[in-house]
Amino acid sequence: MTDSARELDLVVYGATGFVGKLLADYLARTAPEDVRIGLAGRSQAKLESVRSSLGPRAAQWPVIVANSDDPQSLADLAARTRVVATTVGPYAKYGHGLVAACAEAGTDYADLTGEVLFARDSIDANHDKARETGARIVHSCGFDSIPSDIGVHVLHEAVQADGAGELTDTTLVVTSLRGGVSGGTIDSLRTQVDVSKKDSALRRLAASPYSLSPDRSQEPDLGKQSDVSVVNGKDIAPELEGWKAPFVMASYNTRVVRRSNALRKWAYGREFKYREVMSVGKSPVSPVIAGAVAAGLGGLVLGLSVPPTRYLLDRVLPAPGEGPSEDAQRKGHFTIDIYTTTTTGTRYTARVKAQGDPGYRATAVMLGESALSLVLGGDALPDAAGVLTPATALGDVLVTRLRDAGLEISARKL
C-alpha cells in the first residue's frame, strides 16, 4: 500500500480502549515525526480526551468518529488512511466490517485477534478482494501471534542460511512469563465458545490443526498434532528439564504459523510439525503441575460453556477494557524459545524475548511496530497481498523494527 495521496498514514481504531490508549501513547513517543497519525473510535469527546493526554506530539492528530455497526463510517475511515491498526475486539463481534472496508479500499490493516473462527471468516471473505486491491490484511500482531510466527520465521532463515535442510519437529516453549490476564482475550474466548457450541461444524473447524490454511486438502498428513499435550522437556531438546504444560494460546498460534508455511508454499518443509507448550519448572512434581494446568485450561473452556459456572467465572475474570497497573505492566516480561530439528538432523533454536506485560505493554510495541512496518516498509516488505500473517506480510522489516524497539529476536545452531 503506497498511496501517499491519502490524508493519513496510520489510524488507531479503538484509541479510547485500554490497549488502544497504550498503542496511541507508544506511537506518540516513538513514531517518526512525519508519519501522519489519526485516532478513531465511537466518541469524539473521549478521543479528544485521549489525544490531550498524549502530549504535544499528538496535539494535531485528527480524531475520527467511526462505529463498527456503521459500514459507511468504516468505509470513510479506510479511505482516509494508508494503514489501520485496530484494538477493537472481540473481533468476531466488532471486526468484520472494518476488515472488509480495508480490503475494499486497498488499505493495509493490522489487529490483535486470537480468534480462529474470526480469522477463518476473514480469510474466506476478504483474501481475494485484498489481493485485487493490494491490501495487506495482517491479523494477530500482538503477543498472539508475533513471537510464534516471527520466531519460526527467523528460525527458518537461520536454517536456510546454513543450507541445513527444512524444519521438522518444532516446539515453542514459553520459558518465562509474567503478566496479567487480558480481559479482551477472555472476552474473545467467551465469544468463540458461544459461537462454536451452537454448531458442531464450527467446533470441528476450530479444532483442525490447519483451520487457517489456504487449502486444507493440500496440507500434509502428519498425524495427531495436539494443543493440550503434556510433554517431557527431554522429548523437545536433550538439555530441557522438567515437563511442559499446554500453552493457553497454542490452539490459535499454531494455526497462524502453519498458515505462514502454506502461504510460502511450505518453505518451512512438508514435514514441518509444530506445537507450543510452557514451562512449569524443573522439580520432580513438574508432570503433576503440567497435568493440572492442562486440566485447568480444559475446565475454563467447559466452565464458559455451562451457564451456572459461566456466571461465576464472569464475576471473577477480568472484563474487556480492564488491564494491569502501570507498575505491573512495567514489571511484566516474556521469554520464548523455539526448538527444531531439520531434515539433515541438525538442531536449531530461536529466542523471542521482551520486557513489559505480554498482553499489554509488549503487545502495544508489537502492534505499533507492525503498523509502522506497513507505513514505512515500502519495497522492503514481502511482495504479498491478501489476508496474511505477520511473517508473510512483514517479514524481516518487522524483525528489524522489533529489535530496534528492544526485543531480543535471535536464532542459532545448537
C-alpha positions as CSV (number, residue, x, y, z in Angstrom):
1,M,0.0,0.0,0.0
2,T,1.8,3.2,-1.2
3,D,-1.0,5.7,-1.7
4,S,0.8,8.8,-0.2
5,A,-2.0,11.0,-1.5
6,R,-4.2,9.8,1.3
7,E,-4.7,12.3,4.2
8,L,-3.2,10.0,6.8
9,D,-0.6,7.3,7.1
10,L,-1.9,5.5,10.1
11,V,-5.1,5.4,12.1
12,V,-5.5,3.8,15.6
13,Y,-9.1,2.4,15.7
14,G,-10.2,1.9,19.3
15,A,-7.9,4.5,20.7
16,T,-10.1,5.1,23.8
17,G,-9.9,1.4,24.9
18,F,-7.2,0.2,27.4
19,V,-4.8,-1.3,24.7
20,G,-5.8,1.4,22.2
21,K,-4.5,4.1,24.6
22,L,-1.3,2.1,25.1
23,L,-0.8,1.9,21.3
24,A,-1.5,5.6,20.8
25,D,0.9,6.5,23.6
26,Y,3.6,4.3,22.1
27,L,3.2,5.9,18.7
28,A,3.2,9.4,20.1
29,R,6.6,8.6,21.8
30,T,8.3,6.6,19.0
31,A,6.8,7.2,15.5
32,P,8.8,9.4,13.2
33,E,7.6,13.0,13.1
34,D,6.5,12.8,9.5
35,V,4.1,9.8,10.0
36,R,0.6,11.3,9.8
37,I,-1.5,9.6,12.6
38,G,-5.2,9.8,13.5
39,L,-7.3,8.4,16.3
40,A,-10.6,6.8,15.7
41,G,-13.4,5.4,17.8
42,R,-17.1,5.9,18.7
43,S,-16.9,9.0,20.9
44,Q,-15.4,12.3,19.7
45,A,-15.2,13.6,23.3
46,K,-13.3,10.5,24.5
47,L,-11.0,10.6,21.5
48,E,-10.2,14.2,22.2
49,S,-9.5,13.4,25.9
50,V,-7.1,10.6,24.9
51,R,-5.4,12.9,22.4
52,S,-4.9,15.6,25.1
53,S,-3.1,13.0,27.3
54,L,-0.5,12.2,24.7
55,G,1.5,15.4,24.8
56,P,2.4,17.9,22.1
57,R,3.4,15.3,19.5
58,A,-0.2,14.3,19.2
59,A,-1.9,17.7,19.6
60,Q,-2.7,18.0,15.9
61,W,-3.7,14.4,15.3
62,P,-7.2,14.2,13.7
63,V,-9.9,12.4,15.6
64,I,-12.3,10.3,13.5
65,V,-15.7,9.1,14.7
66,A,-16.4,5.6,13.4
67,N,-18.5,2.7,14.7
68,S,-18.4,-1.0,14.0
69,D,-22.2,-1.1,13.2
70,D,-22.0,1.8,10.7
71,P,-20.4,0.5,7.5
72,Q,-20.3,3.9,5.9
73,S,-18.2,5.3,8.7
74,L,-15.8,2.4,8.4
75,A,-15.6,2.9,4.6
76,D,-14.9,6.6,5.1
77,L,-12.2,5.8,7.7
78,A,-10.5,3.2,5.4
79,A,-10.5,5.7,2.5
80,R,-8.7,8.4,4.5
81,T,-5.6,6.4,5.6
82,R,-2.9,4.1,4.3
83,V,-3.0,1.8,7.3
84,V,-5.4,1.0,10.1
85,A,-4.4,-0.6,13.4
86,T,-7.3,-1.8,15.4
87,T,-7.6,-2.9,19.0
88,V,-11.4,-3.3,19.0
89,G,-12.4,-6.8,19.9
90,P,-13.8,-9.4,20.2
91,Y,-13.2,-9.2,16.5
92,A,-15.9,-11.8,15.8
93,K,-18.4,-9.2,17.2
94,Y,-16.8,-5.9,16.0
95,G,-14.2,-6.7,13.4
96,H,-15.7,-7.9,10.2
97,G,-16.9,-4.6,8.8
98,L,-13.5,-2.9,9.2
99,V,-11.6,-5.7,7.6
100,A,-14.0,-5.6,4.6
101,A,-13.7,-1.8,4.3
102,C,-9.9,-2.0,4.3
103,A,-9.8,-4.8,1.8
104,E,-12.2,-2.9,-0.5
105,A,-10.3,0.4,-0.2
106,G,-6.8,-1.2,-0.6
107,T,-5.9,-0.1,2.9
108,D,-3.4,-2.1,5.0
109,Y,-4.7,-3.4,8.3
110,A,-3.3,-4.9,11.5
111,D,-5.1,-6.2,14.5
112,L,-4.7,-8.3,17.7
113,T,-7.1,-11.1,17.2
114,G,-6.6,-14.6,18.6
115,E,-9.9,-15.9,17.4
116,V,-9.7,-18.9,15.0
117,L,-13.2,-18.6,13.6
118,F,-13.0,-14.8,13.0
119,A,-9.7,-15.3,11.2
120,R,-11.1,-18.1,9.1
121,D,-14.2,-15.9,8.2
122,S,-11.9,-13.0,7.3
123,I,-9.8,-15.2,5.0
124,D,-12.8,-16.5,3.2
125,A,-14.5,-13.1,2.9
126,N,-11.5,-10.8,2.2
127,H,-8.5,-12.6,0.8
128,D,-9.3,-12.4,-2.9
129,K,-10.5,-8.8,-2.7
130,A,-7.4,-7.7,-0.7
131,R,-5.2,-9.3,-3.3
132,E,-7.1,-7.5,-6.0
133,T,-6.7,-4.1,-4.3
134,G,-3.2,-4.7,-3.0
135,A,-4.2,-4.5,0.7
136,R,-2.2,-6.4,3.3
137,I,-4.6,-7.6,6.0
138,V,-2.5,-8.8,8.9
139,H,-4.2,-10.4,11.8
140,S,-2.6,-11.3,15.1
141,C,0.1,-8.6,15.5
142,G,0.4,-8.8,19.3
143,F,1.5,-11.4,21.8
144,D,-0.8,-13.5,19.7
145,S,1.0,-14.3,17.4
146,I,4.1,-12.3,16.8
147,P,6.5,-14.3,18.9
148,S,5.3,-17.6,17.4
149,D,5.2,-16.5,13.8
150,I,8.2,-14.3,13.7
151,G,10.2,-16.7,15.9
152,V,9.7,-19.5,13.4
153,H,10.4,-17.1,10.6
154,V,13.9,-16.3,11.9
155,L,14.5,-19.9,12.8
156,H,13.7,-20.9,9.2
157,E,16.0,-18.2,7.9
158,A,18.9,-19.4,10.0
159,V,18.5,-22.9,8.8
160,Q,18.3,-21.8,5.2
161,A,21.4,-19.6,5.5
162,D,23.3,-22.7,6.7
163,G,21.9,-24.9,4.0
164,A,20.8,-27.3,6.7
165,G,17.6,-28.6,5.1
166,E,14.0,-28.0,6.2
167,L,12.3,-27.8,9.6
168,T,10.7,-31.0,11.0
169,D,9.6,-31.4,14.7
170,T,9.4,-27.8,16.0
171,T,8.3,-26.8,19.5
172,L,7.8,-23.4,21.1
173,V,8.4,-23.3,24.8
174,V,7.2,-20.3,26.9
175,T,10.3,-20.3,29.1
176,S,9.3,-17.5,31.4
177,L,6.2,-15.3,31.5
178,R,5.0,-12.6,33.8
179,G,1.8,-10.6,33.1
180,G,-1.8,-10.1,33.8
181,V,-4.7,-12.0,32.1
182,S,-6.2,-9.8,29.3
183,G,-9.9,-9.0,29.6
184,G,-10.0,-8.8,25.9
185,T,-8.5,-12.3,25.5
186,I,-11.1,-13.7,27.9
187,D,-13.9,-12.0,26.0
188,S,-12.7,-13.4,22.7
189,L,-12.7,-16.9,24.3
190,R,-16.2,-16.3,25.5
191,T,-17.3,-15.3,22.0
192,Q,-15.7,-18.3,20.4
193,V,-17.2,-20.7,22.9
194,D,-20.7,-19.2,22.3
195,V,-20.4,-19.5,18.6
196,S,-18.9,-23.0,18.4
197,K,-21.1,-24.6,20.9
198,K,-24.1,-24.0,18.7
199,D,-22.6,-25.6,15.6
200,S,-20.6,-28.9,15.5
201,A,-19.1,-27.9,12.1
202,L,-17.6,-24.8,13.6
203,R,-16.2,-26.8,16.5
204,R,-14.5,-29.2,14.1
205,L,-13.2,-26.3,12.1
206,A,-11.7,-24.6,15.2
207,A,-10.1,-27.9,16.3
208,S,-8.5,-28.6,12.9
209,P,-4.7,-28.0,13.0
210,Y,-5.0,-26.5,9.6
211,S,-8.1,-24.4,10.1
212,L,-6.4,-21.2,8.8
213,S,-4.6,-22.8,5.9
214,P,-5.3,-21.6,2.3
215,D,-6.3,-25.1,1.2
216,R,-6.6,-27.7,3.9
217,S,-6.8,-30.5,1.4
218,Q,-3.2,-29.8,0.3
219,E,-1.7,-30.0,3.8
220,P,0.5,-33.0,4.7
221,D,-0.9,-35.7,7.0
222,L,1.5,-35.6,9.9
223,G,-0.7,-37.5,12.4
224,K,-2.1,-36.0,15.6
225,Q,-1.0,-32.5,16.4
226,S,-2.4,-31.8,19.9
227,D,-2.6,-28.4,21.6
228,V,-3.3,-29.9,25.0
229,S,-0.5,-32.4,25.5
230,V,1.8,-32.6,28.5
231,V,5.3,-33.0,27.2
232,N,8.6,-34.1,28.7
233,G,11.2,-31.5,28.1
234,K,13.8,-34.1,27.1
235,D,11.5,-35.0,24.2
236,I,11.8,-31.4,22.9
237,A,15.5,-31.0,23.4
238,P,18.1,-33.0,25.4
239,E,19.0,-30.0,27.5
240,L,15.4,-29.2,28.6
241,E,14.5,-30.3,32.1
242,G,11.0,-30.7,33.5
243,W,7.7,-31.4,32.0
244,K,5.9,-28.8,29.9
245,A,2.2,-27.8,30.1
246,P,0.0,-26.8,27.2
247,F,0.3,-23.1,26.3
248,V,-3.0,-21.3,26.6
249,M,-2.8,-19.7,23.1
250,A,-1.4,-22.8,21.3
251,S,-4.7,-23.6,19.6
252,Y,-4.5,-20.2,17.8
253,N,-0.8,-19.5,17.3
254,T,-0.1,-22.9,15.8
255,R,-2.6,-22.4,13.1
256,V,-1.1,-19.0,12.2
257,V,2.4,-20.5,11.9
258,R,1.0,-23.3,9.7
259,R,-0.7,-20.7,7.5
260,S,2.6,-18.9,7.1
261,N,4.2,-22.2,6.0
262,A,1.4,-22.9,3.4
263,L,1.4,-19.3,2.1
264,R,5.1,-19.7,1.5
265,K,4.4,-22.9,-0.5
266,W,5.6,-25.0,2.5
267,A,9.0,-23.4,2.6
268,Y,9.5,-24.5,6.2
269,G,9.1,-28.0,5.0
270,R,6.4,-30.6,4.1
271,E,7.4,-32.4,7.3
272,F,7.1,-29.3,9.5
273,K,5.2,-30.3,12.7
274,Y,4.6,-27.6,15.2
275,R,3.4,-27.3,18.8
276,E,3.5,-24.8,21.7
277,V,4.0,-25.6,25.4
278,M,5.0,-23.7,28.5
279,S,7.5,-24.3,31.3
280,V,6.1,-25.1,34.8
281,G,9.5,-25.6,36.5
282,K,12.0,-28.4,36.8
283,S,11.0,-30.0,40.0
284,P,10.1,-33.7,40.3
285,V,6.4,-32.7,40.6
286,S,6.5,-30.8,37.2
287,P,4.5,-33.5,35.5
288,V,1.8,-33.2,38.1
289,I,1.8,-29.4,37.7
290,A,1.7,-29.6,33.9
291,G,-1.2,-32.0,34.1
292,A,-3.1,-29.7,36.4
293,V,-2.5,-26.8,34.0
294,A,-3.9,-28.9,31.2
295,A,-6.9,-29.8,33.2
296,G,-7.4,-26.2,34.3
297,L,-7.4,-25.0,30.7
298,G,-10.0,-27.6,29.7
299,G,-12.0,-26.7,32.8
300,L,-12.0,-23.0,31.8
301,V,-13.5,-23.7,28.4
302,L,-16.0,-26.1,29.8
303,G,-16.9,-23.6,32.5
304,L,-17.6,-20.9,30.0
305,S,-19.9,-23.3,28.1
306,V,-22.2,-24.0,31.1
307,P,-24.5,-21.2,32.3
308,P,-24.1,-21.6,36.1
309,T,-20.3,-21.7,36.0
310,R,-20.2,-19.1,33.3
311,Y,-22.0,-16.7,35.6
312,L,-19.4,-17.3,38.4
313,L,-16.4,-17.0,36.1
314,D,-17.7,-13.8,34.6
315,R,-17.7,-12.3,38.1
316,V,-14.0,-13.1,38.7
317,L,-12.4,-12.9,35.3
318,P,-11.2,-9.5,34.0
319,A,-13.7,-7.6,31.9
320,P,-12.9,-6.2,28.4
321,G,-11.2,-2.8,28.7
322,E,-9.6,-3.7,32.1
323,G,-5.9,-4.0,32.4
324,P,-3.0,-4.1,34.9
325,S,-1.5,-1.1,36.6
326,E,1.4,0.8,35.1
327,D,3.8,-0.8,37.6
328,A,2.6,-4.3,36.8
329,Q,2.9,-3.6,33.0
330,R,6.5,-2.4,33.5
331,K,7.5,-5.5,35.5
332,G,6.0,-7.9,33.1
333,H,8.1,-9.9,30.6
334,F,8.3,-13.0,28.5
335,T,10.9,-15.3,27.1
336,I,10.0,-17.8,24.3
337,D,12.4,-20.4,23.0
338,I,11.7,-22.4,19.8
339,Y,13.5,-25.7,19.1
340,T,13.7,-27.6,15.8
341,T,15.4,-30.5,14.2
342,T,16.0,-30.2,10.4
343,T,15.8,-32.8,7.7
344,T,19.6,-33.0,7.9
345,G,19.5,-33.9,11.6
346,T,20.8,-30.5,12.7
347,R,19.3,-28.8,15.8
348,Y,18.5,-25.1,16.0
349,T,16.9,-22.8,18.5
350,A,15.4,-19.3,18.3
351,R,14.5,-16.9,21.0
352,V,12.0,-14.0,21.3
353,K,12.2,-12.0,24.5
354,A,10.8,-8.7,25.7
355,Q,10.3,-6.6,28.7
356,G,6.7,-5.4,29.6
357,D,3.4,-7.2,30.3
358,P,3.0,-9.5,27.3
359,G,-0.7,-8.8,26.7
360,Y,-0.5,-5.0,27.2
361,R,2.8,-3.1,27.1
362,A,4.7,-5.6,24.9
363,T,1.7,-6.0,22.7
364,A,1.4,-2.3,22.2
365,V,5.0,-2.3,21.0
366,M,4.4,-5.3,18.6
367,L,1.2,-3.9,17.1
368,G,2.8,-0.4,16.8
369,E,5.9,-1.7,15.0
370,S,3.7,-3.9,12.8
371,A,1.7,-0.8,11.8
372,L,4.8,1.2,11.2
373,S,6.3,-1.6,9.1
374,L,3.3,-1.3,6.8
375,V,3.6,2.5,6.7
376,L,7.4,2.7,6.2
377,G,8.5,-0.7,4.9
378,G,7.9,0.1,1.2
379,D,9.6,-2.2,-1.3
380,A,11.5,-4.0,1.6
381,L,8.2,-5.7,2.6
382,P,7.5,-9.1,1.2
383,D,5.7,-9.0,-2.2
384,A,2.3,-10.1,-1.0
385,A,-1.3,-9.0,-0.6
386,G,-4.4,-10.6,0.8
387,V,-5.2,-11.9,4.3
388,L,-1.7,-12.6,5.6
389,T,0.3,-13.4,8.7
390,P,2.9,-11.3,10.4
391,A,5.7,-13.4,8.9
392,T,4.3,-13.4,5.3
393,A,3.2,-9.7,5.3
394,L,6.0,-8.0,7.3
395,G,8.9,-10.5,7.5
396,D,12.4,-9.0,8.1
397,V,11.1,-5.4,8.1
398,L,9.2,-6.2,11.3
399,V,12.2,-8.2,12.7
400,T,14.4,-5.2,12.4
401,R,11.9,-2.8,13.8
402,L,11.2,-5.0,16.8
403,R,14.9,-5.4,17.5
404,D,15.4,-1.7,17.3
405,A,12.5,-1.3,19.8
406,G,14.3,-3.5,22.3
407,L,13.1,-7.1,21.7
408,E,15.6,-9.9,21.5
409,I,15.0,-11.9,18.4
410,S,17.7,-14.4,17.5
411,A,18.4,-17.9,16.1
412,R,21.4,-20.2,16.3
413,K,22.6,-23.8,15.7
414,L,22.8,-26.0,18.7
